[in-house]
Amino acid sequence: MADKALGYVSFDKSSADLLFNLISSRNHKGSIIMTTNLTFDRCEEIFHDPTLAATIADRLAYKCHILNISREKSGRFEETMEWLNNKRNNASSDGFL
């Protein structure tokens, strides 16, 4: 199972319960890849229930590998800026701009 948007939208109670059940059902059966822009101590911001947030964080953190990739700007932002700079450089070298 893979999810790449945890932290961008909040979960209502039924959605959070469903995610918890999915994570629990995967326990010892297969891998879960989860990415987020939030740290574990901010899970309550997503799930709005401190007990459920702690339980989900506990299930995700159990026997896991955590990769912390921190950066000031997102990769998409950096790619876009590089693309724009290349576009400007190409336009100015062609006599446009």
C-alpha positions in Angstrom: 0.0 0.0 0.0 1.3 3.5 -0.8 -0.1 6.9 0.0 1.6 10.2 -0.9 -0.7 12.9 0.4 -1.1 12.4 4.1 -1.1 15.8 5.7 -2.5 17.9 2.8 -6.1 17.2 3.7 -7.9 16.5 7.0 -9.8 13.3 7.7 -13.3 13.2 9.1 -14.0 10.6 11.8 -15.2 7.8 9.4 -12.3 8.3 7.0 -9.8 8.2 9.9 -11.4 5.0 11.2 -11.2 3.5 7.7 -7.5 4.4 7.4 -6.8 3.0 10.9 -8.5 -0.3 9.9 -6.6 -0.5 6.7 -3.2 0.1 8.4 -4.1 -2.4 11.1 -5.1 -5.0 8.5 -1.7 -4.6 6.8 0.1 -5.3 10.1 2.6 -8.2 9.5 1.2 -8.8 6.0 2.9 -6.2 3.8 4.6 -2.9 3.5 3.1 0.5 3.8 4.8 3.5 2.2 3.4 6.8 3.6 4.7 10.3 2.9 3.7 13.5 4.6 4.9 17.0 5.3 4.0 16.6 9.0 5.8 15.1 11.9 4.3 12.5 14.1 3.5 15.0 16.9 1.2 16.9 14.4 -1.0 13.9 13.5 -3.9 15.3 15.5 -4.1 18.1 12.9 -5.0 15.6 10.3 -7.3 13.3 12.3 -8.8 15.7 14.9 -9.0 13.0 17.5 -5.9 12.7 19.8 -6.5 9.1 20.7 -7.0 8.0 17.1 -4.1 10.1 15.9 -1.8 8.6 18.5 -2.9 5.1 17.6 -2.4 5.6 13.9 1.0 7.1 14.5 1.9 4.2 16.7 0.8 1.7 14.1 2.8 3.5 11.3 5.9 3.9 13.5 6.0 0.3 14.7 9.0 -1.5 13.1 9.3 1.2 10.4 12.1 3.0 8.6 11.7 6.7 8.7 13.4 8.8 6.0 13.4 12.5 6.9 13.9 14.5 3.8 13.8 18.2 4.9 14.2 21.0 2.5 13.4 24.7 2.4 11.7 24.5 -1.0 9.9 21.6 -2.6 11.4 19.6 -5.5 8.6 20.8 -7.7 9.3 24.4 -6.9 13.0 23.9 -7.6 12.2 22.1 -10.9 9.8 24.9 -12.0 12.3 27.6 -11.2 15.0 25.7 -13.2 12.5 25.3 -16.1 11.6 29.0 -16.1 15.3 30.0 -16.0 16.0 27.7 -19.0 13.0 29.0 -20.9 14.2 32.6 -20.3 17.8 31.8 -21.3 16.6 30.1 -24.5 14.3 33.0 -25.4 17.0 35.6 -24.8 19.6 33.7 -26.8 17.0 33.5 -29.7 16.6 37.2 -29.6 13.2 37.1 -27.9 12.3 38.7 -24.6 
